[in-house]
Amino acid sequence: MHAQTALADEPARLAALQRLAILDTPREEAFDNVVNLVRTVLGVPISAVTLVDKDRQWFKAIEGIDATETPRSESFCAYAIQQHAPLLIPDATQDPRVADYPAVLQDPHVRAYAGVPLVTSDGYNVGALCAVDTKTREFTDGELDILRNFARIVVNEMELRRIAERDQLTGALTRRGFIEKANQEIARCHRYGRTASLVLIDVDHFKSVNDTWGHPAGDAVLRDLAATLGAAGRSADVLGRLGGEEFAMMLPETGVGEALAAAERFRAAIEARPIVVAPTRTIAVTASFGIATLDHSVTVAEEWIARADGPLYEAKRGGRNRCVVA
C-alpha cells in the first residue's frame, strides 16, 4: 500500500469541508438521485458521493454497497482529491496505490474506479463523486464528462444547502441549520466520549429598542451582536439565530467551567460595544446567558436547548446582563 500524499493546504481544505456543515448528516434525496443516475448512465454497480475528512472517508450518498464511512487510509477518493483531473484506475489489482485495499481483496472486489473531485467555490477538493465497477474497464471521455457534470451538481447542492441555512440578517445559522449541527455534535460526543456546551443568548430589553428607535435599529443590534459573538468565539464554535433576538452558541470540546468563562467573555464584549442606531446616536446593549453542558441524558438538540433555557430565564429574572449555568 502506497502512503497517501499529505496535501499542502490540508488545514484549509478541512476548514472548507467543515464550513459545508454536511458531515454526519442524514441521507438526502438530492444526493441519492445523483449516485443512482451515475450507476444507470455509466452502467456501474457502485457510485458514491464521498467527503474526505481528516482520518476517514464519509459517504453522503452511496448505492451498491452498504457502508457509512471507511478509513481514509483505505480510500480511493483520498487520491482523487490530490489532483484536479479525474482519477482513473482501470484495474485496481494492478495499481500499487490501492491493490491491497480491503475493498479490492475482499467484497465488493473493486476493479475499476473513476473519481471526479468535488471542488468548492473557493477552490478546495472536499471529496469526490465516484463510479466503481467490479470488472476492469476504461472509462470514456464522454463518461467522464457526465461524471464531471454530476459532480458540479453535487457541489452546487451542497453550497446552496449551506446558504439556505444562513440567516440573511446576521449571517448566523438559522434555527434549522443550528439544530442540525447540534445534533451532529451530540452524536459525535456520545460516540467518542467527548463533551460540549451550549450557550443561549437573549438580548435584554430588545422590544424597547424597536419601540424607541424603530426596526432598522433593532436589525442593527442583531447584526452587531452576531458579529461580536463571532469575533469573541473560536473558529470551532457554532453560532445560530434561533428566532427573534435569541441566539445560541455551541462550544465543542468545552466543559462547564470553560463554557461559563466563554459566556462571560461574550457578555463583556457585548456590554462594551456601543451600537450605532442612527447617524448621531449609539446605544448600549446587554444580553443574558444560559449555559448547559452536554450529558448522556440529552439525545437531541431540542432537549439541549431546553436544558439551557432554564438558566437563561433565571438570568433574566435575576436582573439580566448575567450568565447562569444549568
N, C-alpha and C positions, 0 to 999 in steps of 0.2 A: 504494500500500500504506500503510495507516494504521499508525503505530507502536503497539506493544502497551504498555499502561499498566503501569508498574512497581508491584508490589504493596507496600503499606506494610509488611507483615510478611514480606517475601520471605526474609530470612535465617532466620527461624523456620520458615517453610514448607519451605525447602530442608533444614533440620535434621530436620524431621519426616519428610521423604522419605528422608533418609539413615538414620534410625532403623529404617525398614522393611527396610533391607538387601536390597532387591529389584532395584535397577538392575543391568542386565547379567547377570541370572541366566538359566539356560536356560528354554525354554518348559515350561509345566506344564499337565497335562490339565485341572485345575480351571478355569483361566482360558480355555483354548481352548474348553472346553464353553460358557462364558458367551457368548463372541462368536459361536459357531455358533448358539446359541439366539436371540440378538438378530437375526441375519440371517434365521433361519427365521420367527420370530414377527412381526417388523416388516416382513419382505419387502424387505430391503435387500441389496445385493450386497457391502457392506463394513461391517465392525464391528471395533472395536479397544479394548483396554484400554491407555490411554496414561498415561505418567508424565512430567510436565513438569519437567525438570532445569534447571540454570542457563542453558545455551545450546542445549539440544536437547529434542526430544520423543522418548521411547523407548517402544517398544511391548512390553509384557509379553505381549500376545496380539494377533494381528491375522489376519483372514481376508478374502480378497477382493483383496488386493494383496500383493506380495512386498516387504516392507520391514522394516527393523530399527529405524531411527530417522530423523528429519528435523530440520533446524534449527528451533529454537524460533521463529525469525522467520517460518517458513512453516507454523506450527501453528494449526489451528482451535482445538484444545483449550487452547492458551495463552490464548485469550479465555474459554473455558468456566470456567477456574479463577479468573477475576476476579469471578465472581458466584456467588450461592447457588442461583439458579433455573437450570433447563436453558438452554443456549444453543441457539437455533433459527435456522437460516438456510435459508429455503425455496428461495432461488435465489442461489447463490454468485456468479454473474456480475453480480448487481445489488447486492451488498454491498461497499461500498468497502473494508472491512477485509481482505477476502480475494479480491477479484475478480481480482487479478493474481498470485495464488499459482500456482506451477508445477502443483500438483495440479488446479487449476481450468482453466488454459490448456492443459495437456497431459494425457496419460493419467494417471489414470483419468477425467479430466474431471468432477470432483466438482461436483454441483449442490446437492443438499440435505444438510443436516447437522443432527443433534441430538446434543448432548453434555451429559451429567449429571456434575457434579463428583464426584470421589472424595474424600469428606470423612473424615478420620481421626477417631478417638475424641476426640482433643484439639483438633479443630476446624479442621484445615488441609486446604486443597484441594491434594492432591498430584498430581492428574491428572484424567482423565475417562474415562468409558465412552461411546463414541460409536456412532451409527448413521449411515451415509453412503450416499446414493443418487446415481446418475449421471443421474437425472431430477429435475426440480423437483417438490417436493411439500410439503404441510403435514403435520406430524406431529400426530396427535390427542391429546387429553388422556389417553385410555386407553393409547395407545402410550407416552406419556411416563411414565405410572405404571409401566408394565412396565420401562422403561429405568431408572427410579429404583430399583425393587426389585432389578434385576440389579446396579446399582451398589453397593447395600448388601451384596449377596452378595460382590462383589469385594473391598470393604474388609474385611469380616469374614474372608475367606480370607487376605488379606494380614496382618492383625493376629494371627490365630490361628497363622499360619505363624511369625510372629516370636516369639510366646510359646513355641511348641514348640521353638524354637531356643535358648531360655534355660535355663541350669542352675538348677534350683529352689533349690538351697542357696546359691549365690554370686551369682546374677544375671548371671554371665558367659555368653557364648555357649557352647553345647555344642560338642563336637568337630565334629559335623556342620555346625553353623552357622558355626563359625570357619573350617573348611576351605572352605566355600562363599564366605565373604567374602574369604579369602586368594586363592582362585582368581580372583575378580573383580579384586583388586588386582594380581595377576600379569599378567592380561590388559591392564589399564589401563596398567601400567608399560611393558610391551612395545610396546603400541600407540602411546604418546605419548613414549617415550624417557625415562621418569621412573624414580625409584628408591624403594626402601622397604626396611625392615629388619624382621627377626623376632627377638624375644627369647623364648627358652624359660626358664621359671622353675620350679624344683623346690624344695619345702620341705625343708630339712635335718632329718634325724632325725625325720621325721613319724611313723614307726611307734612310736617311743618315747613320743611324745605320747599316742597312742591306748592304748598298753600301760600307761602310768603313770596317765593321768587319765581314760581312757575315750573312747569315740567321740563323745559330746557335746562334749568338749573339742577333739577333732580337728575337728569341724564348726565350732566357734567359730574355730579357727585359720584354716580355709579361708575362712570368711565374712569375717573381718577382713583376711586377706591380699588378697582380691579388692577389698575396699573401699579398702585402702591403695594398691593398684596403680591403681585407678580414679582416686583423688584425685591421685596423683602423675603420671598421664599427661595427655595433651592430649585435647581433645574429639574429634579426628580419630583417635586411637589406638583399636585394637580389641582387647578382652580376651576370651580364651576359656579355658575349662577343658577340657583335653584328656583328662583322666582322673585319678582319684585326687588326688594332691597336685601334679600337673603343670599349669601354666598356660602360656599363650602370649600375648604382646602384639605386635600388628602395628603398626608405626610407618610410616605413609605419608610420602613425601617426606623420608626420613631416610637419610643416608649412614652409613657405618660409624663415623666419629668421633662423630657426634651420637647414634647408637644406643648406643655404649658409654657416653657421658655419661648418657643416659637410664637405662640399666640400672644404672649406679652410683647414680643418684638413687633408683630403685626399691629397690635393695638397702639403701641407708642408711635409707630410710623404713621398711622392714620391720624392720630391726635396732633402730631407735629406738623402736618402738611395742610396749609390753608388752600382752599379750593376756589378758583375764580368762577363766579356765577354771573358776573356782569362786568362790563369793561372797567368799572372803577370799584368793584365790590368783590371781596373774598369772604368766605365764611369758614369757620372751624367745624369739623365734623368728627364725631366719635362713633365707635361701634362696640357691640357687646359680643362675647365669645363663649361658646360651649364646646367642651372637648370630650371626646370619647375614644379610648384606646381599644383596639380590636381584641376580642377574645373568642374562644371556640363556640360560645353560645350565639354569636352573630353569624348568620349564614348568608344573608342578602343585604344589599346596600340600604334598602329602606329601613331595616332594623338598626343599622349602624347610625343612620341619620336620626332616627327616633331616639337612640341612646344619647346622642349629643344635644337633642332638642331640650331635654330636661334641664341640664346645666345652663343652656342658653337662656331659658326662661328665668332661672334663678339669677343670672347676671343682670337681666332686665329688671327684675323685681328688686334686686339689691342695690339699684342706683345707676345702672348702665355703665358703659366705658370700663368694663372689667372682664376678667376671664375666670370661668368656673369649670372645674373638672368633674366628670361623672364619677 
